[in-house]
């Protein structure tokens, strides 16, 4: 039985944020907001299980955001946040009945490990505990546009998530509070007579509600990733008779192919070496030796995902990858957009964080004689410093 489960609520439509994409699936620092929130709990020493609640209409976006992570099938949420949490708790009651549950809004992607730990430890002596921030600004109550009174801010806190409880307590409280339209789980607990402790939260643990919040979160994230690394990669493969060439994840029809142990995609191989170089983690041959038969004919997308996973495991982000292809043929221009889209997908970044260029050697050397194709890549990686 899991000791503490994180229930991450991601079923909202993001109406206040606006736009066609629900905010939890928007990009923040090179990855979707939902993924960043999940990664904060995944592997945390005090979290034994993660369950996500989503809107089933967003399933394709969910799969793209976190489908590669080791997560259980998501739970279908309800009309309101309160409904979604209750449905998540009911599903957990059927699956596992953990001792503790920590409920977190996916729209708070800057949650840190220390706050998670502090909230969890508070449950050792309390029935409930939430991350919260003491109010420091002077508060005014208005009548129209005129100040009516000043509110004493002493003992006032701003509620954050995660909000954690003994599982049976909060499940019973949510069942009893159906239809009450309460704004957070602490209010549900209070209505049930459960004492809830306040745990100081990281001030950066903000909720993304509108586009200005997203801009602020991006700035905060940038400040947190001060260790900027640059890596360089180079790869070359011989051209031999064939019917297509793989370049930057795209198959291009051709009268030849690139010879190699895998699919010989020089663009992706150079990008992988650049990312590994930025991490100080050797090169592609160290991680995928050509002497190992399991990599024969392997799609190079597998190597890229491995390098990206290593960056994320270090708590980092890929800021930018720039690839230069060196060849006389095929012509890269007609395929550039498809390459950019595919590389951005593999690197888990937006397309503006990928650059693909092409050049020739003016018919000089083995590349000019079309004996092979080469690629160079530069990767910029940001780690928490």
N, C-alpha and C positions, 0 to 999 in steps of 0.2 A: 504494500500500500504506500503510495507516494506520501511523503511527510508534508510537503508544501507544493501546491500547484499554482502556477501563474495563469490567470484567466485574462487574456488580452482581448479587449472589446474593440472590434473594427467593423461594425455593421452600419455605421452612420453613412448618410448620403452627402454630408458636408454642405448642406444648403447655405449656411452662413458664409462659407468660403466662396461659393460660386464656381462656375466653370464645369466643363464636361467630365472631369476626372475627380472622383472622391478624394479628399485631401490625404487620406492615409496611403494612397497609392502614388502621390506626387513625389518627384525626385527631391532629395535633400542630401547634398554633398556626395552625389554619385550613386545613391541607392534609394529605393522607395522608403517613405516614412515608416510604413508598417514593418519593413525588414529591419530598419534601425532599432525600432522598439523591441522587436522579437529578439534580436541579437543581444540586447542588454540583459535579457533573462536567460537566454540559452547558454548553458554551461556555467551559470552562476552557482556557487557552491551551496546556496541555501534554497535553490529551486530544483525540484525533482521532476517536474512535468510541466509542459506548456500546452495550453488549449486556447485556440483562437475562435472568436465568434465573428461571423461575417454575414453580409448580405449575399444570398446566393446569386443575385444578379451580377455580382462583382467577381464571380468565381475565376474567370479568365485572368483578371488583374491579380487576384490572390495567388494563383498558380505561378504567374510570372514573377511576383514579388518574393515569394518564400517557398515555392514549390520544391526547390532543391534541398531544403532543410529537413532535418529529421523531426517531423511534426505529425501529430495524429490528424485524422480527417477533421476539417473545421466544422463548427456547429452553426446552424442557421439561427440568426438573430431575430429580434422582433421589431415592432414599429418604433419603440422608444429605447433609449439606452437602458432604462430600468428593466424593460421587457427582455432585452438582449442578455443582460447580466443574469436575470432569473433563469432564462432558458439555458444559459451556459452552466449555471449551478445545477440545474435539474439533470443535465446530461452528465455532469461529473458525478452526481449521486448514483447514476446508473452504472457508470464506468468504474469508479475507483473509490469514492468517498475519502478524499484526503483529510488529514487532520487539520491543516490550515489551507486557506486560499488567499492569494494576493491578486486583487483585481486592478488592472491597469488599462488606461485609455491608450489606444494605439497612436493617438494624436499628440502624445508626449514622448517624442523620440529621443530627447536628451536626458532621460533618466539615467542615473549613474549607479554603479555597483555599490557604492558606500550607502546611498539612500535605501536601496533594496535591502541591504544587510541590516540597517538600523530599524527599518519597519518590521522585518522578520523577527529580530531579536526582541522587539517590544512585545510580541505575542507571548513570550515566555512568562510574562507577568500580567498581561492584559487580555481581555476578550476581543478587543479590536484596536487597531492602530492605523493612522494615516500619515502620509507625508504631507507636510503643510509648511507655509512660510508666514512668519509674523508680519503683519502690516506695518509699514514704516511711513507711508504717505498720510498726510492729513486728509480726513474724509469729510465731505460736505453733502448734506441733504438739500436738494433744490426744490423750489416751487417754480416750475417753468424754467427760465434761465437765471433766476435769482436765488442766491443762497438763503435757505431757510434756517439752517442750523449747522453747527460743527459737531461731528460725532466723535466721541472719545474712542481713540483707536487702541487703547490699552486692552489687552486680552483678546484682540481680534486677529484671526489668522485666515490666510488664504488656503483653501483646501486643494491639494494636489492628488495625484495617484503615483504609486500604488496605495491601495487601501486594503488592509489585510485583516482577516478575522478567523476565528475558529469556524471550520466549515459548517458544522451542523447549526451553529448559531445564525450565521448570515443566510443560510438556505431557508431556515424557518422564518427569519425576518422578511426576506424577499417574498416568500409565499403569502405572508400576512399583509404585505404592503402593496399588493397588486392594485393598480389603478390609482394609487396615491399621488403619482406624478412628482416624485422626489428627485432632486437633481444629482445626488451622489449616493454611494453606498453607506457612507457614514450617517447620512440622514435616515436611511432605511434602518440602520442599526439603532440610532437614537430613538426612533419611533417604537422599536421593540424593547427599549429599556437597556440596551447594551452600552456599557461605558466604552468610549473610544479615546485612546490616547493620541496626543499630537506629537509627531516626530519631526524635528527640523529637516526640511527638504533642501536639496541643492537649489539655489536661486535660479539656476539655468533650466530647471525642470519645468519649462513652460508648455502650455497647451497651444497648439497651432489651430487657430480659429479663422483667421483671415490672411490675405496675401502679405500684409505687413509682418505678421507673425512668422511667416515662412522666411522672409528676408532676414528678420532678426535671428532666427534659428540658424540660418546659413552662416551669418557672421559669427555667432557664438561657436558654432562647430568649427569654423576656420581658426578661431583663437585656440581651440582645444587641440588642434592638430598642427602643432608648431614644428614638429620634426619632419622637414621636407627632404625627401630622398629622390635622387635621379638615377636611373639605370639605363644602360645602353645594350642593345642586342643586334646581332648580325647573323644572317643565315644565307646559305647558297645551296642550290640543288641542281644537278645535271638534268638536261632535257633529253628524253628518250622517246621512241615511237609510242603513241597512245591516242586517246580520244578526248581528253579534257585535262585542264590544269586547275588545281585548287589554289586560290589566292585570297587571303584575308577572309576565309570562311565561305567563299563563293566558288562554285564549279563553273568554269568557263570552257565551252566547247573549243577544241583545238586539235591539230593533227599530231600533237605530241603531249607528253605528260612529264611531270617532275618525278625523278627517281628518288626514292627514299624509303626508310623502314616503315614510316607511318604514311599519311597521305601527302607528305612532303610540302605542306603549305608554308612556304618561306615567310610570308607575311605574319602569320600567327606564331610561327616558331621564333621569329625575331622579337615579337611583342612579349612572348613568354620570357625569353632571356632577359629582356629589359626589365620586366617586373621583378623577376628573381634577383637580378642584379641590384635593384633598388633596395631589396630586402636583405642583401648580403647572403643569399641562400643558394649560391652555386648557379648552375645553368640547367638547361632542359635535359641534357644527357645524364646529369646526376639523378634527377627525379624519374626519368623515363629512359633507361639505358637502351640503345639500339640493339644490344645483344639479347635483350629480353623478348622472346617471341610473342608475349601478350600485346605488345605495342605494334606488331606488324599490321600495316594497313589501317591503323587507328585514326579516327577522325581527330584532327588537331584541336577541335573544340574542347575535347577532354583535357588537354594540357593547359588551355587557357583557364578553364574553370578551376583547375587545381591551383594555378598561380593566384587567381582572384580569391579563392578560399584562404590561401595562406595570408594574404593581405588582411582579410577580415578577421582571421583568427588572431592577428597581431593588434586588432582594434583599429585598423587603419582604413583609408579610402584610396581609391585610384583617382587622381586628379586629372590626368591627361595621358594619352598615348598617341605618339606621332610615328607613323610608318612611312617609309619611302621604299617603293618597289623599283628595282633597276632591271630593265629588260627592253628588248627591241619589239617583242610581241609576246602575248596579245596586247591590244590596246586597252588601257585601263579605264579611260574616260567613260565608256558606256556602262561599266560595271561598278563605278565608284560609289554611287548611292547605295547599291545593294551591299557592297562591302562595308560601308559606314554603318548601315543598319545592323548588319550581322555582328560586327565587332562590338558595337555599343551594347548589343544584347548579351554577348558573351562576357564582356567586361563589367556588365551591370552598371553602366553609366549612361548618361544622355549622349546623343550623337554629337553635340557640340564639344564633347570631351575626347573626341577621336579625330585624328587627321590622317588621311591617306593621300600620298602624293606618288607620282611616277616620273621617272627620268630614264634616259638612255645613256650609253657610253659613246655615242656618236660613232657606232660601228667599230669601236676599239676594243681589243682584248677578247677573252672568251665569252663575255656577255654580249659584246658587239657581234660576235660570230654566231650568236644564238645557240651557244652550247649549254647555257644554263640561265637561271634567274636568281637574283640576289635580293635581299631586303635588309634594311636597317630600321631600327626602332629606338625611340627614346620614351621612357615611361617616367612620369612624375607620381610619386606615392607620398601620402601624408600619414604619418603615424602620430599617435598621442605623445606629446613631449612634456 
